[in-house]
Amino acid sequence: MAARPLSRFPQLTAGYSAAMETTVTDEEIELRLVLDRLSYPADKVRVVSCAEVHGLGTDARRRLHHLPDRRYASATEVVAALP
């Protein structure tokens, strides 16, 4: 998948510091956009269910299934906990 500059997606930069990676893949963009649809806090079951309902790609759904079983305060927190 092609990497894109993160600056092209300002809605994805909330919670990111300048020292973090500056490019993201299409899959990461799609994942973040889906996660942003949830209301937080959300538990793992709600996160995975949202991904399935919105047709998130197989690889991203697989990663979400490996999340620790707990409540997440934000999409940024979910992404940070991904394996």
PADODREN-581180 format. One record per residue (C-alpha): residue in one letter; chain; y, z, x. Coordinates in steps of 0.2 Angstrom, whole numbers, always signed. Example, Ala and Ser with C-alpha at 12.3 -4.5 7.8 and 13.67 -1.06 7.14 Angstrom:
code_unit_Y_Z_X
A_A_-22_+39_+62
S_A_-5_+36_+68
This chain:
code_unit_Y_Z_X
M_A_+0_+0_+0
A_A_+18_-4_+6
A_A_+28_+11_+11
R_A_+46_+11_+5
P_A_+61_+21_+11
L_A_+62_+37_+1
S_A_+81_+35_-1
R_A_+78_+21_-13
F_A_+71_+34_-25
P_A_+84_+48_-27
Q_A_+74_+56_-42
L_A_+60_+59_-29
T_A_+71_+68_-16
A_A_+73_+84_-25
G_A_+65_+98_-15
Y_A_+63_+87_+1
S_A_+72_+91_+17
A_A_+79_+79_+29
A_A_+65_+83_+42
M_A_+51_+77_+30
E_A_+43_+60_+30
T_A_+56_+47_+25
T_A_+44_+34_+18
V_A_+32_+35_+3
T_A_+18_+24_-4
D_A_+18_+16_-21
E_A_+4_+28_-26
E_A_+15_+43_-21
I_A_+29_+36_-31
E_A_+18_+34_-46
L_A_+11_+51_-44
R_A_+28_+60_-43
L_A_+35_+50_-58
V_A_+19_+56_-68
L_A_+21_+74_-62
D_A_+39_+74_-67
R_A_+34_+71_-85
L_A_+26_+88_-86
S_A_+35_+103_-92
Y_A_+33_+117_-79
P_A_+25_+130_-76
A_A_+9_+120_-78
D_A_-9_+124_-73
K_A_-21_+113_-64
V_A_-29_+107_-80
R_A_-12_+102_-88
V_A_-8_+93_-71
V_A_-25_+83_-71
S_A_-24_+79_-90
C_A_-6_+72_-88
A_A_-12_+61_-74
E_A_-27_+55_-84
V_A_-16_+52_-100
H_A_-3_+42_-90
G_A_-16_+31_-81
L_A_-13_+37_-64
G_A_-23_+28_-51
T_A_-41_+34_-46
D_A_-37_+40_-28
A_A_-22_+51_-35
R_A_-32_+58_-49
R_A_-46_+62_-36
R_A_-33_+72_-26
L_A_-27_+81_-41
H_A_-45_+87_-45
H_A_-45_+95_-28
L_A_-29_+106_-31
P_A_-31_+125_-31
D_A_-34_+131_-48
R_A_-17_+140_-52
R_A_-1_+138_-60
Y_A_+12_+127_-52
A_A_+31_+129_-55
S_A_+36_+111_-51
A_A_+31_+94_-47
T_A_+36_+97_-29
E_A_+25_+112_-28
V_A_+10_+101_-35
V_A_+13_+88_-22
A_A_+14_+101_-8
A_A_-3_+108_-13
L_A_-12_+92_-13
P_A_-26_+90_+0
